[in-house]
């Protein structure tokens, strides 16, 4: 899926630090940073609601954006990282990286799986998705939101690896060729390989996950080291 042109207007931000960031979020805004080669990082802020709506309209968070700060001239930036709250998934911090259109960047492309495998429709198998994205290197102007992968020909017991994904010559695959992307499992027989004490295990894992999430809340909200 080809990437569309995205325009985003933001405001510069002079105040940094935990207290200032909390006040900013209470006003419905998100702290962000623009990184660029050869210059200091720039602290900015953006409207939380409009940014979240922007993300919902796109398959990937790796987006090329024409970013305008304080209504100035737009510059090409790559949306490099979006930090979400571990529980609410609210956007907490955003990193942009200014790019040069003739310099390659490393990005992640989502995989759009096309078709229903023969092993499912004819063989009664199930699809196991192991990886839903791969990492590639390309010029900023060649970034797309997703790549198509036809899986309709797969039979029970067959699989596809990262090396099986055909890419145009302008893309360099960075994900190892041997990484498993998708496979078709044989039909499961009732009672086969049933796990014992599943409820106890799931309960323990859920409790541990909750404790970890609470411990991470403040660190995730702080944003990356340096400029916040």
Secondary structure as UniProt FT lines:
FT   STRAND          7..12
FT   HELIX           18..26
FT   TURN            27..28
FT   STRAND          29..36
FT   TURN            37..38
FT   STRAND          39..47
FT   HELIX           48..56
FT   STRAND          64..69
FT   TURN            70..71
FT   STRAND          75..84
FT   TURN            86..88
FT   STRAND          91..98
FT   TURN            101..102
FT   STRAND          104..114
FT   HELIX           118..121
FT   TURN            122..123
FT   STRAND          126..129
FT   STRAND          133..139
FT   HELIX           140..142
FT   STRAND          146..150
FT   TURN            152..153
FT   TURN            156..157
FT   STRAND          159..161
FT   HELIX           162..164
FT   TURN            169..170
FT   STRAND          172..173
FT   TURN            177..178
FT   STRAND          180..185
FT   TURN            190..193
FT   HELIX           198..221
//
